[in-house]
Amino acid sequence: MSGYATSAGRPWPMGATLTDDGVNFAVFSAHATAMELCLYSPDGRREQARLPFADREGDVWHLHVAGLSAGQLYGLRAYGLYAPDEGLRFNPHKLLIDPYARGLAGRLRWSDAVMGYKIGASRGDGSFDPRDSAFAVPKSVVVDPGFHWGNDRPPLIPMADTVIYEAHVKALTMRHPGIPQAMRGTYAGLAHPVMIEHFKRLGVTTVELLPVQAYFDDRFLVAKGLRNHWGYQTMGFFAPEQRYGTAAPLREMQAMVKALHAAGLEVVMDVVYNHTGEGDAWGPTLSFRGLDNTSYYRLIQGGRHYANDAGTGNTLDLTNPAVLRMVMDSLRYWVQEVHIDGFRFDLCSVLGREPNGFDPQGGFFDAMRQDPVLAGVKLIAEPWDIGPGGYQLGAYPAPFSEWNDKYRDGMRRFWRNDAGLAPEFSRRLLGSADKFDHARRPATSSVNFITSHDGFTLEDLVSYTIKRNLANGEDNRDGHDDNHADNMGVEGPSADPAIRAARDLRKRNLLATLLLSQGTPMLLAGDELGHSQAGNNNAYAQDNDLTRIDWGMADKALIAFVARLTALRKAHPVLRQKQFLHSQKRLSDGLPDVIWRRADAAIPSPNDWHDPAFRCIGLELRMAAQGPDQPDALYVVFNGGGAVALRLPETAAQWRLILDTTRPDLAPELHTARLEMPPQSIFVFEPLLTGGST
């Protein structure tokens, strides 16, 4: 006798759910022949009971155990056929993580025992390993998600007003001198008043966190003395990552969100539902593979091998209703229990891939768009993967927004002085209508960025032309080779005042372009203060000072300049419009909403647009012809070439210069007709109307 009182329980909710007198467990497996619940001591070292699931409704196994409470550690064992050629990889000797576990205890200890097959056997992954893996596998935790939210409310910031700040919990806070040592690198550290003060001063509205769902360190990284820094190896879609917490990661993450909400800031999570950390056929059996390999994963070649559309060894099969349900349950959980404000979907094309290819009307998108819990949150897609037809920029349905790599590359190349970039620059500046202006999608669908976690930081973009990823231990083969970077004449760090000045100006031009563009801007944490990764453009394994932002070396002038840009954007509705702009005449004043101009204020001819040397581009901007009738207007000039004599448009008697990237501390200046514009610069003017007001 186990000493535990068990009963049938119920097949819902999935996972471990507290009841009045114990815990209900519900686990999906369509192909298992038996299922067991293993209960563990508080330290996770001793198995205290092994209880069979005696009841099953459809493909959900369920069991109620009386007397259990929050904090109970447990794991699962699934019985069935081990026949890899048929896609079946059941091995009851392997302790399995509950896919719905709300918490994990302990770290994965790499051992051959976590493999379902015998390493080195002549039959390869067709062999069977009978060793028990419980000592090496994190234990699932029964969690009470209840939290005193008080009067917490989501900020509900419109996409048009959103400025995203992509950040890593640990890298952002680990070296901040204003955060107590014990809080650095944690959820609590990210919500510390000094961080909130920085977010508010900077003018960002939405903090987008790199993965904080439970993940582990890859075996090949551990063997090299490295760790998984970015976190794109998820093993717990409902559990917060332990390494960013202390005693109670879920409570600490909830408290973080509550503190940021109180400051008017949103929290968006980067989520990885395209694959799991179990890898390909040679990977470990930790959860999904052991519970029901053929249901959770997309298999090929008769079931022996895994589709690899994510480039990590496996691909989750969201065409399976149980897997889609898990993803939807996970998203709802983070919104309902942690009050998350949105999600950025890693390699989102995987999620929309149906049997005949990517389908914007497929099951995943249909489920997302009909779900009332997700109706009010931000949905951001990384619109590509490495699978067939995986690049789908612009193909996503509303209300999804999308990372726009065309914007990133076009803006980098324009400021690098590549020839013939004027047409591309103008398209990206106005929200990439060629990609997004269809199916009633707004201009905010384009998430514009110059840099992200994947690639050079802004400082490195202007300091290196060649990646330097040797620290990753892959002989510099990893990471992108074509970064459209420009070192301004010297590769790497330089103390030359002229080189430093040129780099600082280039950074200001890139940042200003970002905040002056239509669409939704995204900043990379650390860019605003000059953070460098020494030329490493794929720092996924660098959990060290290479990626940790050095606040003691912060460029305070650059921080102030970014704050000036976000304030300018907030003050001028013309910079954050939902309507696409197509040079249509406005009824209120008869002027087009967009007027392109040359340096001499003339409208460019087709020959100008196709002139490789056309590098000084003026943009007279008003509210959309079909939008609200507001008087706001700006004239923005982007000069990617040499010094020019600039003539101002005659649509205003006087123009006030309010931004000059060559003079970041500029006080507003009045101008009438002409002025000199320095090389490599951006000017922003506002018209001075009758009575001296704008």
Beta strands, then each sheet from edge to edge (+ up, - down):
strand 1: 6-7
strand 2: 15-19
strand 3: 22-28
strand 4: 34-40
strand 5: 47-52
strand 6: 55-57
strand 7: 60-66
strand 8: 73-79
strand 9: 82-83
strand 10: 88-89
strand 11: 104-105
strand 12: 139-141
strand 13: 164-167
strand 14: 206-209
strand 15: 213-215
strand 16: 234-240
strand 17: 266-271
strand 18: 299-300
strand 19: 305-306
strand 20: 342-345
strand 21: 353-354
strand 22: 357-358
strand 23: 378-381
strand 24: 401-403
strand 25: 446-449
strand 26: 520-524
strand 27: 594-597
strand 28: 616-622
strand 29: 633-639
strand 30: 644-647
strand 31: 654-660
strand 32: 669-671
strand 33: 674-677
strand 34: 681-688
sheet 1: 1+ 7- 3+ 2-
sheet 2: 1+ 7- 6+
sheet 3: 5+ 4- 8+ 12- 11+
sheet 4: 9+ 10-
sheet 5: 13+ 14+ 17+ 20+ 23+ 24+ 25+ 26+ 13+
sheet 6: 15+ 16-
sheet 7: 18+ 19-
sheet 8: 21+ 22-
sheet 9: 27+ 28- 29+ 34- 31+ 32-
sheet 10: 30+ 33-
end
